[in-house]
Amino acid sequence: MTLRLPTVMLASLLPLISAQAAQREPACPSATVGVSDLGYSSYLDGVTIRGSNIDVLREIEKRSGCKLEIRWYPRSRLYAQFFNNELEMTGASLRTAERDRYGIWLPYTYTHFELVLLNQHAGKFRSLAEFVEHSSARLNITRGISYSPETQVQLDRLQKLGRLEYVNDYGVVFRKIRAGRAEGTFAPPTIHILNQRQFGMTARMTASTVAESPRTMVGLYVSKKVPREAVQRYADAMRSIVADGTMQKFYERYIGVEVTHRLFHDGTRDILDALPPPR
């Protein structure tokens, strides 16, 4: 108990320390953040943008003292805008070599993609390779998503077999599944849980993990044109959000305690180690 007390106390003090530091520092430039349709990570509720990623951005804004203007983009346009230096930051993003050329990645959570199928087509598939070989079900997925090389190999196999179609967003994916034009998709829980609820399909679909898509980190990309001092303030704010458990609380609000605990089953040390060192 005595060994854990300093850690608990530090975590509880981090938001206060971060906010006080932000108040003492000069104002940093306003930044435009691009987000897109990613289920409970970011979604449109009428004309209002909501989601766990939006909550994280608002918390970064509060703790860093840096103004963030959040804008909505189709997923296929988001990174084109970022690569053209028209955005200072992206929303939830997997890390890729191409994106690293344009921005600095600040991780804050975990995700993994799941194979989501109508119950009558679901099976005990331990991998996408097994699904390709032992099922005839068709998948719809969205453009603009980065997959692991092992996953992409299997998706390419499905496409050659005429069992995979790329569409513009997940709303289209689930409308086509409901209409009988596809039998499933490949998506993380934050995305497929929201869409199953919205389309009344929660009891009709089964999600399973596959070997080609292990858990991985998700973060924000900050453009390399952003001043280093501002990037450090974002990173310090992100560190405090992860360290004090705020990030997990955001996730629990949207996807539930059970799914959140599965994602964070061994803590957040990998995320904290991957962030830039604190000042």
ChimeraX commands (.cxc) that place a marker at each C-alpha (Angstrom):
marker #1 position 0.00,0.00,0.00 radius 0.5
marker #1 position 2.75,2.47,0.94 radius 0.5
marker #1 position 4.60,1.76,-2.31 radius 0.5
marker #1 position 1.54,2.59,-4.41 radius 0.5
marker #1 position 0.57,5.76,-2.55 radius 0.5
marker #1 position 3.04,8.13,-4.27 radius 0.5
marker #1 position 1.90,6.91,-7.71 radius 0.5
marker #1 position -1.76,7.43,-6.83 radius 0.5
marker #1 position -1.04,10.88,-5.45 radius 0.5
marker #1 position 0.99,11.83,-8.54 radius 0.5
marker #1 position -1.77,10.70,-10.90 radius 0.5
marker #1 position -4.33,12.76,-8.98 radius 0.5
marker #1 position -2.10,15.86,-9.10 radius 0.5
marker #1 position -1.17,15.66,-12.80 radius 0.5
marker #1 position -4.28,17.45,-14.16 radius 0.5
marker #1 position -3.82,20.30,-11.66 radius 0.5
marker #1 position -0.10,20.62,-12.39 radius 0.5
marker #1 position -0.76,20.57,-16.14 radius 0.5
marker #1 position -3.50,23.21,-15.94 radius 0.5
marker #1 position -1.40,25.49,-13.69 radius 0.5
marker #1 position 1.59,25.18,-16.01 radius 0.5
marker #1 position -0.57,26.06,-19.01 radius 0.5
marker #1 position -1.81,29.20,-17.23 radius 0.5
marker #1 position 1.75,30.37,-16.53 radius 0.5
marker #1 position 2.98,29.88,-20.11 radius 0.5
marker #1 position 2.38,32.24,-23.04 radius 0.5
marker #1 position -0.59,31.43,-25.26 radius 0.5
marker #1 position 0.11,28.93,-27.99 radius 0.5
marker #1 position -1.31,29.29,-31.52 radius 0.5
marker #1 position -4.79,27.96,-32.29 radius 0.5
marker #1 position -4.79,24.62,-34.13 radius 0.5
marker #1 position -7.31,23.08,-36.52 radius 0.5
marker #1 position -8.04,19.38,-35.89 radius 0.5
marker #1 position -9.58,17.12,-38.53 radius 0.5
marker #1 position -11.79,14.23,-37.42 radius 0.5
marker #1 position -13.99,11.79,-39.32 radius 0.5
marker #1 position -16.54,9.01,-38.90 radius 0.5
marker #1 position -15.00,6.53,-36.45 radius 0.5
marker #1 position -17.92,5.28,-34.40 radius 0.5
marker #1 position -17.76,6.19,-30.72 radius 0.5
marker #1 position -14.34,7.73,-31.30 radius 0.5
marker #1 position -15.92,10.54,-33.36 radius 0.5
marker #1 position -19.43,10.72,-34.77 radius 0.5
marker #1 position -22.06,13.24,-35.77 radius 0.5
marker #1 position -25.05,13.69,-33.47 radius 0.5
marker #1 position -27.10,15.94,-35.73 radius 0.5
marker #1 position -24.65,18.75,-36.38 radius 0.5
marker #1 position -22.67,18.19,-33.15 radius 0.5
marker #1 position -19.44,16.19,-33.21 radius 0.5
marker #1 position -19.22,13.78,-30.26 radius 0.5
marker #1 position -17.12,10.82,-29.14 radius 0.5
marker #1 position -14.21,9.72,-26.96 radius 0.5
marker #1 position -11.67,11.34,-29.28 radius 0.5
marker #1 position -13.56,14.63,-29.06 radius 0.5
marker #1 position -13.55,14.38,-25.26 radius 0.5
marker #1 position -9.79,13.81,-25.34 radius 0.5
marker #1 position -9.26,16.86,-27.58 radius 0.5
marker #1 position -11.36,19.06,-25.30 radius 0.5
marker #1 position -9.38,17.81,-22.30 radius 0.5
marker #1 position -6.08,18.56,-24.09 radius 0.5
marker #1 position -7.39,22.04,-24.83 radius 0.5
marker #1 position -8.22,22.57,-21.15 radius 0.5
marker #1 position -4.99,21.17,-19.73 radius 0.5
marker #1 position -2.61,22.69,-22.29 radius 0.5
marker #1 position -4.27,26.09,-22.62 radius 0.5
marker #1 position -4.10,25.70,-26.42 radius 0.5
marker #1 position -7.22,26.43,-28.49 radius 0.5
marker #1 position -8.31,23.55,-30.76 radius 0.5
marker #1 position -10.83,24.01,-33.56 radius 0.5
marker #1 position -12.40,20.66,-34.49 radius 0.5
marker #1 position -13.63,20.13,-38.06 radius 0.5
marker #1 position -15.41,17.18,-39.67 radius 0.5
marker #1 position -14.09,15.51,-42.87 radius 0.5
marker #1 position -14.88,12.40,-44.87 radius 0.5
marker #1 position -12.28,9.79,-43.97 radius 0.5
marker #1 position -10.98,9.73,-47.56 radius 0.5
marker #1 position -10.19,13.48,-47.42 radius 0.5
marker #1 position -8.83,13.80,-43.90 radius 0.5
marker #1 position -5.22,12.81,-44.55 radius 0.5
marker #1 position -5.09,14.63,-47.88 radius 0.5
marker #1 position -5.84,17.79,-45.91 radius 0.5
marker #1 position -3.21,16.90,-43.31 radius 0.5
marker #1 position -0.53,16.09,-45.90 radius 0.5
marker #1 position -1.25,19.40,-47.65 radius 0.5
marker #1 position -0.57,21.29,-44.39 radius 0.5
marker #1 position -4.19,22.44,-44.16 radius 0.5
marker #1 position -4.61,20.85,-40.71 radius 0.5
marker #1 position -2.42,21.11,-37.63 radius 0.5
marker #1 position -3.72,17.88,-36.09 radius 0.5
marker #1 position -5.70,14.74,-36.91 radius 0.5
marker #1 position -8.11,12.85,-34.72 radius 0.5
marker #1 position -7.67,9.18,-33.77 radius 0.5
marker #1 position -4.97,7.66,-36.00 radius 0.5
marker #1 position -2.95,4.49,-36.33 radius 0.5
marker #1 position 0.75,5.10,-36.82 radius 0.5
marker #1 position 2.18,4.67,-40.33 radius 0.5
marker #1 position 5.49,5.53,-42.00 radius 0.5
marker #1 position 3.74,7.86,-44.46 radius 0.5
marker #1 position 2.00,9.83,-41.70 radius 0.5
marker #1 position 5.27,10.04,-39.75 radius 0.5
marker #1 position 6.75,12.07,-42.63 radius 0.5
marker #1 position 4.22,14.83,-41.99 radius 0.5
marker #1 position 3.49,14.68,-38.29 radius 0.5
marker #1 position 4.44,13.71,-34.75 radius 0.5
marker #1 position 2.35,10.90,-33.30 radius 0.5
marker #1 position 1.01,11.20,-29.73 radius 0.5
marker #1 position -0.62,7.92,-28.59 radius 0.5
marker #1 position -3.37,7.87,-25.99 radius 0.5
marker #1 position -5.34,4.62,-26.27 radius 0.5
marker #1 position -5.48,1.06,-27.63 radius 0.5
marker #1 position -7.60,-0.59,-30.28 radius 0.5
marker #1 position -7.90,-3.77,-32.29 radius 0.5
marker #1 position -9.97,-4.62,-35.33 radius 0.5
marker #1 position -12.55,-7.38,-35.06 radius 0.5
marker #1 position -14.31,-9.55,-37.62 radius 0.5
marker #1 position -18.00,-8.67,-37.26 radius 0.5
marker #1 position -20.51,-11.02,-38.93 radius 0.5
marker #1 position -24.22,-11.65,-38.96 radius 0.5
marker #1 position -24.88,-14.49,-36.53 radius 0.5
marker #1 position -25.80,-16.99,-39.24 radius 0.5
marker #1 position -22.40,-16.44,-40.88 radius 0.5
marker #1 position -20.31,-16.23,-37.72 radius 0.5
marker #1 position -17.97,-19.08,-36.90 radius 0.5
marker #1 position -14.99,-19.86,-34.74 radius 0.5
marker #1 position -12.53,-18.12,-37.04 radius 0.5
marker #1 position -9.23,-17.63,-35.28 radius 0.5
marker #1 position -7.81,-15.66,-38.21 radius 0.5
marker #1 position -8.87,-13.79,-41.31 radius 0.5
marker #1 position -7.10,-16.46,-43.32 radius 0.5
marker #1 position -9.51,-19.07,-41.91 radius 0.5
marker #1 position -12.43,-16.79,-42.74 radius 0.5
marker #1 position -11.23,-16.39,-46.33 radius 0.5
marker #1 position -10.83,-20.14,-46.77 radius 0.5
marker #1 position -13.85,-21.48,-44.90 radius 0.5
marker #1 position -16.62,-18.93,-45.45 radius 0.5
marker #1 position -18.45,-17.39,-48.38 radius 0.5
marker #1 position -19.56,-14.26,-46.46 radius 0.5
marker #1 position -18.94,-10.83,-47.96 radius 0.5
marker #1 position -17.41,-7.87,-46.12 radius 0.5
marker #1 position -17.77,-4.14,-46.60 radius 0.5
marker #1 position -15.07,-1.85,-45.19 radius 0.5
marker #1 position -14.29,1.85,-45.54 radius 0.5
marker #1 position -11.68,3.66,-47.57 radius 0.5
marker #1 position -8.92,5.59,-45.80 radius 0.5
marker #1 position -8.27,3.06,-43.01 radius 0.5
marker #1 position -4.74,1.79,-42.40 radius 0.5
marker #1 position -4.48,-1.97,-41.74 radius 0.5
marker #1 position -1.56,-4.16,-40.69 radius 0.5
marker #1 position 0.32,-5.81,-43.59 radius 0.5
marker #1 position -0.95,-9.23,-42.46 radius 0.5
marker #1 position -4.53,-7.97,-42.49 radius 0.5
marker #1 position -4.18,-6.29,-45.88 radius 0.5
marker #1 position -2.97,-9.54,-47.46 radius 0.5
marker #1 position -6.21,-11.27,-46.43 radius 0.5
marker #1 position -8.38,-8.31,-47.46 radius 0.5
marker #1 position -6.74,-8.36,-50.89 radius 0.5
marker #1 position -7.55,-12.08,-51.15 radius 0.5
marker #1 position -11.19,-11.35,-50.32 radius 0.5
marker #1 position -11.35,-8.59,-52.91 radius 0.5
marker #1 position -9.97,-10.88,-55.62 radius 0.5
marker #1 position -12.68,-13.40,-54.70 radius 0.5
marker #1 position -15.36,-10.73,-55.10 radius 0.5
marker #1 position -16.17,-10.82,-51.36 radius 0.5
marker #1 position -14.90,-7.39,-50.32 radius 0.5
marker #1 position -16.09,-3.90,-51.21 radius 0.5
marker #1 position -14.69,-0.55,-50.09 radius 0.5
marker #1 position -17.27,2.18,-49.34 radius 0.5
marker #1 position -17.11,5.76,-48.08 radius 0.5
marker #1 position -18.13,5.38,-44.43 radius 0.5
marker #1 position -19.38,2.94,-41.81 radius 0.5
marker #1 position -22.94,4.18,-42.11 radius 0.5
marker #1 position -22.94,2.84,-45.67 radius 0.5
marker #1 position -21.34,-0.40,-44.45 radius 0.5
marker #1 position -24.11,-1.15,-41.96 radius 0.5
marker #1 position -26.92,-0.02,-44.24 radius 0.5
marker #1 position -25.69,-2.53,-46.82 radius 0.5
marker #1 position -25.42,-5.29,-44.21 radius 0.5
marker #1 position -28.96,-4.59,-43.04 radius 0.5
marker #1 position -30.17,-4.63,-46.66 radius 0.5
marker #1 position -28.59,-8.04,-47.28 radius 0.5
marker #1 position -25.85,-6.76,-49.62 radius 0.5
marker #1 position -23.03,-7.82,-47.29 radius 0.5
marker #1 position -22.69,-10.16,-44.31 radius 0.5
marker #1 position -20.15,-8.34,-42.19 radius 0.5
marker #1 position -17.31,-5.88,-41.74 radius 0.5
marker #1 position -13.89,-5.51,-40.12 radius 0.5
marker #1 position -13.80,-2.75,-37.52 radius 0.5
marker #1 position -12.73,-1.88,-33.95 radius 0.5
marker #1 position -15.26,-1.98,-31.09 radius 0.5
marker #1 position -15.59,1.82,-30.94 radius 0.5
marker #1 position -16.94,1.71,-34.49 radius 0.5
marker #1 position -19.00,-1.45,-34.76 radius 0.5
marker #1 position -20.69,-1.12,-31.34 radius 0.5
marker #1 position -22.08,2.33,-32.22 radius 0.5
marker #1 position -23.26,1.23,-35.66 radius 0.5
marker #1 position -24.86,-1.96,-34.39 radius 0.5
marker #1 position -26.83,0.10,-31.87 radius 0.5
marker #1 position -27.83,2.75,-34.40 radius 0.5
marker #1 position -29.00,0.20,-36.98 radius 0.5
marker #1 position -30.73,-2.09,-34.47 radius 0.5
marker #1 position -28.36,-4.99,-35.15 radius 0.5
marker #1 position -26.78,-5.60,-31.74 radius 0.5
marker #1 position -28.48,-8.99,-31.26 radius 0.5
marker #1 position -27.93,-10.02,-34.87 radius 0.5
marker #1 position -24.13,-9.78,-35.09 radius 0.5
marker #1 position -21.10,-11.42,-33.49 radius 0.5
marker #1 position -17.61,-9.90,-33.18 radius 0.5
marker #1 position -14.40,-11.92,-32.82 radius 0.5
marker #1 position -10.70,-11.12,-32.63 radius 0.5
marker #1 position -8.37,-12.48,-35.30 radius 0.5
marker #1 position -4.66,-13.28,-35.32 radius 0.5
marker #1 position -3.80,-10.75,-38.05 radius 0.5
marker #1 position -5.02,-7.80,-35.96 radius 0.5
marker #1 position -3.48,-7.72,-32.46 radius 0.5
marker #1 position -4.06,-4.83,-30.11 radius 0.5
marker #1 position -2.26,-1.66,-31.18 radius 0.5
marker #1 position -1.97,1.94,-30.03 radius 0.5
marker #1 position -3.96,4.85,-31.43 radius 0.5
marker #1 position -2.97,8.49,-31.21 radius 0.5
marker #1 position -3.19,12.00,-32.60 radius 0.5
marker #1 position -0.90,13.30,-35.33 radius 0.5
marker #1 position 0.44,16.84,-34.87 radius 0.5
marker #1 position 1.81,18.50,-37.99 radius 0.5
marker #1 position 5.56,19.10,-38.08 radius 0.5
marker #1 position 4.80,22.74,-38.91 radius 0.5
marker #1 position 3.43,23.23,-35.37 radius 0.5
marker #1 position 5.97,24.92,-33.04 radius 0.5
marker #1 position 7.87,22.49,-30.84 radius 0.5
marker #1 position 6.69,24.26,-27.68 radius 0.5
marker #1 position 3.05,23.69,-28.61 radius 0.5
marker #1 position 3.67,20.02,-29.41 radius 0.5
marker #1 position 5.26,19.58,-25.99 radius 0.5
marker #1 position 2.24,21.13,-24.32 radius 0.5
marker #1 position -0.07,18.75,-26.19 radius 0.5
marker #1 position 2.14,15.81,-25.21 radius 0.5
marker #1 position 2.28,16.81,-21.53 radius 0.5
marker #1 position -1.50,17.21,-21.44 radius 0.5
marker #1 position -1.94,13.82,-23.13 radius 0.5
marker #1 position 0.40,12.18,-20.63 radius 0.5
marker #1 position -1.66,13.45,-17.71 radius 0.5
marker #1 position -4.93,12.32,-19.35 radius 0.5
marker #1 position -3.59,8.79,-19.75 radius 0.5
marker #1 position -1.79,8.61,-16.38 radius 0.5
marker #1 position -4.72,9.68,-14.22 radius 0.5
marker #1 position -7.25,7.32,-15.86 radius 0.5
marker #1 position -9.30,10.01,-17.62 radius 0.5
marker #1 position -8.87,8.29,-21.00 radius 0.5
marker #1 position -10.30,5.01,-19.72 radius 0.5
marker #1 position -13.26,6.86,-18.17 radius 0.5
marker #1 position -14.05,8.41,-21.56 radius 0.5
marker #1 position -14.03,4.95,-23.14 radius 0.5
marker #1 position -16.23,3.45,-20.43 radius 0.5
marker #1 position -18.82,6.15,-21.13 radius 0.5
marker #1 position -19.19,5.05,-24.75 radius 0.5
marker #1 position -18.28,1.37,-25.09 radius 0.5
marker #1 position -18.77,0.11,-21.52 radius 0.5
marker #1 position -16.58,-1.11,-18.70 radius 0.5
marker #1 position -16.07,-4.66,-19.98 radius 0.5
marker #1 position -14.76,-3.74,-23.43 radius 0.5
marker #1 position -12.61,-0.94,-21.96 radius 0.5
marker #1 position -11.03,-3.30,-19.44 radius 0.5
marker #1 position -10.19,-5.75,-22.22 radius 0.5
marker #1 position -8.35,-3.02,-24.11 radius 0.5
marker #1 position -6.48,-1.74,-21.03 radius 0.5
marker #1 position -6.04,-5.10,-19.28 radius 0.5
marker #1 position -2.33,-4.54,-18.56 radius 0.5
marker #1 position -2.36,-0.82,-17.91 radius 0.5
marker #1 position -1.01,2.13,-19.90 radius 0.5
marker #1 position 2.77,1.81,-19.52 radius 0.5
marker #1 position 3.33,1.21,-23.26 radius 0.5
marker #1 position 1.41,4.36,-24.13 radius 0.5
marker #1 position 3.26,6.51,-21.59 radius 0.5
marker #1 position 6.63,5.17,-22.78 radius 0.5
marker #1 position 5.72,6.01,-26.40 radius 0.5
marker #1 position 4.89,9.67,-25.64 radius 0.5
marker #1 position 7.63,12.33,-25.81 radius 0.5
marker #1 position 9.40,12.71,-22.45 radius 0.5
marker #1 position 7.80,15.31,-20.17 radius 0.5
marker #1 position 9.43,18.66,-19.67 radius 0.5
marker link #1:1,2 radius 0.2
marker link #1:2,3 radius 0.2
marker link #1:3,4 radius 0.2
marker link #1:4,5 radius 0.2
marker link #1:5,6 radius 0.2
marker link #1:6,7 radius 0.2
marker link #1:7,8 radius 0.2
marker link #1:8,9 radius 0.2
marker link #1:9,10 radius 0.2
marker link #1:10,11 radius 0.2
marker link #1:11,12 radius 0.2
marker link #1:12,13 radius 0.2
marker link #1:13,14 radius 0.2
marker link #1:14,15 radius 0.2
marker link #1:15,16 radius 0.2
marker link #1:16,17 radius 0.2
marker link #1:17,18 radius 0.2
marker link #1:18,19 radius 0.2
marker link #1:19,20 radius 0.2
marker link #1:20,21 radius 0.2
marker link #1:21,22 radius 0.2
marker link #1:22,23 radius 0.2
marker link #1:23,24 radius 0.2
marker link #1:24,25 radius 0.2
marker link #1:25,26 radius 0.2
marker link #1:26,27 radius 0.2
marker link #1:27,28 radius 0.2
marker link #1:28,29 radius 0.2
marker link #1:29,30 radius 0.2
marker link #1:30,31 radius 0.2
marker link #1:31,32 radius 0.2
marker link #1:32,33 radius 0.2
marker link #1:33,34 radius 0.2
marker link #1:34,35 radius 0.2
marker link #1:35,36 radius 0.2
marker link #1:36,37 radius 0.2
marker link #1:37,38 radius 0.2
marker link #1:38,39 radius 0.2
marker link #1:39,40 radius 0.2
marker link #1:40,41 radius 0.2
marker link #1:41,42 radius 0.2
marker link #1:42,43 radius 0.2
marker link #1:43,44 radius 0.2
marker link #1:44,45 radius 0.2
marker link #1:45,46 radius 0.2
marker link #1:46,47 radius 0.2
marker link #1:47,48 radius 0.2
marker link #1:48,49 radius 0.2
marker link #1:49,50 radius 0.2
marker link #1:50,51 radius 0.2
marker link #1:51,52 radius 0.2
marker link #1:52,53 radius 0.2
marker link #1:53,54 radius 0.2
marker link #1:54,55 radius 0.2
marker link #1:55,56 radius 0.2
marker link #1:56,57 radius 0.2
marker link #1:57,58 radius 0.2
marker link #1:58,59 radius 0.2
marker link #1:59,60 radius 0.2
marker link #1:60,61 radius 0.2
marker link #1:61,62 radius 0.2
marker link #1:62,63 radius 0.2
marker link #1:63,64 radius 0.2
marker link #1:64,65 radius 0.2
marker link #1:65,66 radius 0.2
marker link #1:66,67 radius 0.2
marker link #1:67,68 radius 0.2
marker link #1:68,69 radius 0.2
marker link #1:69,70 radius 0.2
marker link #1:70,71 radius 0.2
marker link #1:71,72 radius 0.2
marker link #1:72,73 radius 0.2
marker link #1:73,74 radius 0.2
marker link #1:74,75 radius 0.2
marker link #1:75,76 radius 0.2
marker link #1:76,77 radius 0.2
marker link #1:77,78 radius 0.2
marker link #1:78,79 radius 0.2
marker link #1:79,80 radius 0.2
marker link #1:80,81 radius 0.2
marker link #1:81,82 radius 0.2
marker link #1:82,83 radius 0.2
marker link #1:83,84 radius 0.2
marker link #1:84,85 radius 0.2
marker link #1:85,86 radius 0.2
marker link #1:86,87 radius 0.2
marker link #1:87,88 radius 0.2
marker link #1:88,89 radius 0.2
marker link #1:89,90 radius 0.2
marker link #1:90,91 radius 0.2
marker link #1:91,92 radius 0.2
marker link #1:92,93 radius 0.2
marker link #1:93,94 radius 0.2
marker link #1:94,95 radius 0.2
marker link #1:95,96 radius 0.2
marker link #1:96,97 radius 0.2
marker link #1:97,98 radius 0.2
marker link #1:98,99 radius 0.2
marker link #1:99,100 radius 0.2
marker link #1:100,101 radius 0.2
marker link #1:101,102 radius 0.2
marker link #1:102,103 radius 0.2
marker link #1:103,104 radius 0.2
marker link #1:104,105 radius 0.2
marker link #1:105,106 radius 0.2
marker link #1:106,107 radius 0.2
marker link #1:107,108 radius 0.2
marker link #1:108,109 radius 0.2
marker link #1:109,110 radius 0.2
marker link #1:110,111 radius 0.2
marker link #1:111,112 radius 0.2
marker link #1:112,113 radius 0.2
marker link #1:113,114 radius 0.2
marker link #1:114,115 radius 0.2
marker link #1:115,116 radius 0.2
marker link #1:116,117 radius 0.2
marker link #1:117,118 radius 0.2
marker link #1:118,119 radius 0.2
marker link #1:119,120 radius 0.2
marker link #1:120,121 radius 0.2
marker link #1:121,122 radius 0.2
marker link #1:122,123 radius 0.2
marker link #1:123,124 radius 0.2
marker link #1:124,125 radius 0.2
marker link #1:125,126 radius 0.2
marker link #1:126,127 radius 0.2
marker link #1:127,128 radius 0.2
marker link #1:128,129 radius 0.2
marker link #1:129,130 radius 0.2
marker link #1:130,131 radius 0.2
marker link #1:131,132 radius 0.2
marker link #1:132,133 radius 0.2
marker link #1:133,134 radius 0.2
marker link #1:134,135 radius 0.2
marker link #1:135,136 radius 0.2
marker link #1:136,137 radius 0.2
marker link #1:137,138 radius 0.2
marker link #1:138,139 radius 0.2
marker link #1:139,140 radius 0.2
marker link #1:140,141 radius 0.2
marker link #1:141,142 radius 0.2
marker link #1:142,143 radius 0.2
marker link #1:143,144 radius 0.2
marker link #1:144,145 radius 0.2
marker link #1:145,146 radius 0.2
marker link #1:146,147 radius 0.2
marker link #1:147,148 radius 0.2
marker link #1:148,149 radius 0.2
marker link #1:149,150 radius 0.2
marker link #1:150,151 radius 0.2
marker link #1:151,152 radius 0.2
marker link #1:152,153 radius 0.2
marker link #1:153,154 radius 0.2
marker link #1:154,155 radius 0.2
marker link #1:155,156 radius 0.2
marker link #1:156,157 radius 0.2
marker link #1:157,158 radius 0.2
marker link #1:158,159 radius 0.2
marker link #1:159,160 radius 0.2
marker link #1:160,161 radius 0.2
marker link #1:161,162 radius 0.2
marker link #1:162,163 radius 0.2
marker link #1:163,164 radius 0.2
marker link #1:164,165 radius 0.2
marker link #1:165,166 radius 0.2
marker link #1:166,167 radius 0.2
marker link #1:167,168 radius 0.2
marker link #1:168,169 radius 0.2
marker link #1:169,170 radius 0.2
marker link #1:170,171 radius 0.2
marker link #1:171,172 radius 0.2
marker link #1:172,173 radius 0.2
marker link #1:173,174 radius 0.2
marker link #1:174,175 radius 0.2
marker link #1:175,176 radius 0.2
marker link #1:176,177 radius 0.2
marker link #1:177,178 radius 0.2
marker link #1:178,179 radius 0.2
marker link #1:179,180 radius 0.2
marker link #1:180,181 radius 0.2
marker link #1:181,182 radius 0.2
marker link #1:182,183 radius 0.2
marker link #1:183,184 radius 0.2
marker link #1:184,185 radius 0.2
marker link #1:185,186 radius 0.2
marker link #1:186,187 radius 0.2
marker link #1:187,188 radius 0.2
marker link #1:188,189 radius 0.2
marker link #1:189,190 radius 0.2
marker link #1:190,191 radius 0.2
marker link #1:191,192 radius 0.2
marker link #1:192,193 radius 0.2
marker link #1:193,194 radius 0.2
marker link #1:194,195 radius 0.2
marker link #1:195,196 radius 0.2
marker link #1:196,197 radius 0.2
marker link #1:197,198 radius 0.2
marker link #1:198,199 radius 0.2
marker link #1:199,200 radius 0.2
marker link #1:200,201 radius 0.2
marker link #1:201,202 radius 0.2
marker link #1:202,203 radius 0.2
marker link #1:203,204 radius 0.2
marker link #1:204,205 radius 0.2
marker link #1:205,206 radius 0.2
marker link #1:206,207 radius 0.2
marker link #1:207,208 radius 0.2
marker link #1:208,209 radius 0.2
marker link #1:209,210 radius 0.2
marker link #1:210,211 radius 0.2
marker link #1:211,212 radius 0.2
marker link #1:212,213 radius 0.2
marker link #1:213,214 radius 0.2
marker link #1:214,215 radius 0.2
marker link #1:215,216 radius 0.2
marker link #1:216,217 radius 0.2
marker link #1:217,218 radius 0.2
marker link #1:218,219 radius 0.2
marker link #1:219,220 radius 0.2
marker link #1:220,221 radius 0.2
marker link #1:221,222 radius 0.2
marker link #1:222,223 radius 0.2
marker link #1:223,224 radius 0.2
marker link #1:224,225 radius 0.2
marker link #1:225,226 radius 0.2
marker link #1:226,227 radius 0.2
marker link #1:227,228 radius 0.2
marker link #1:228,229 radius 0.2
marker link #1:229,230 radius 0.2
marker link #1:230,231 radius 0.2
marker link #1:231,232 radius 0.2
marker link #1:232,233 radius 0.2
marker link #1:233,234 radius 0.2
marker link #1:234,235 radius 0.2
marker link #1:235,236 radius 0.2
marker link #1:236,237 radius 0.2
marker link #1:237,238 radius 0.2
marker link #1:238,239 radius 0.2
marker link #1:239,240 radius 0.2
marker link #1:240,241 radius 0.2
marker link #1:241,242 radius 0.2
marker link #1:242,243 radius 0.2
marker link #1:243,244 radius 0.2
marker link #1:244,245 radius 0.2
marker link #1:245,246 radius 0.2
marker link #1:246,247 radius 0.2
marker link #1:247,248 radius 0.2
marker link #1:248,249 radius 0.2
marker link #1:249,250 radius 0.2
marker link #1:250,251 radius 0.2
marker link #1:251,252 radius 0.2
marker link #1:252,253 radius 0.2
marker link #1:253,254 radius 0.2
marker link #1:254,255 radius 0.2
marker link #1:255,256 radius 0.2
marker link #1:256,257 radius 0.2
marker link #1:257,258 radius 0.2
marker link #1:258,259 radius 0.2
marker link #1:259,260 radius 0.2
marker link #1:260,261 radius 0.2
marker link #1:261,262 radius 0.2
marker link #1:262,263 radius 0.2
marker link #1:263,264 radius 0.2
marker link #1:264,265 radius 0.2
marker link #1:265,266 radius 0.2
marker link #1:266,267 radius 0.2
marker link #1:267,268 radius 0.2
marker link #1:268,269 radius 0.2
marker link #1:269,270 radius 0.2
marker link #1:270,271 radius 0.2
marker link #1:271,272 radius 0.2
marker link #1:272,273 radius 0.2
marker link #1:273,274 radius 0.2
marker link #1:274,275 radius 0.2
marker link #1:275,276 radius 0.2
marker link #1:276,277 radius 0.2
marker link #1:277,278 radius 0.2
marker link #1:278,279 radius 0.2
view
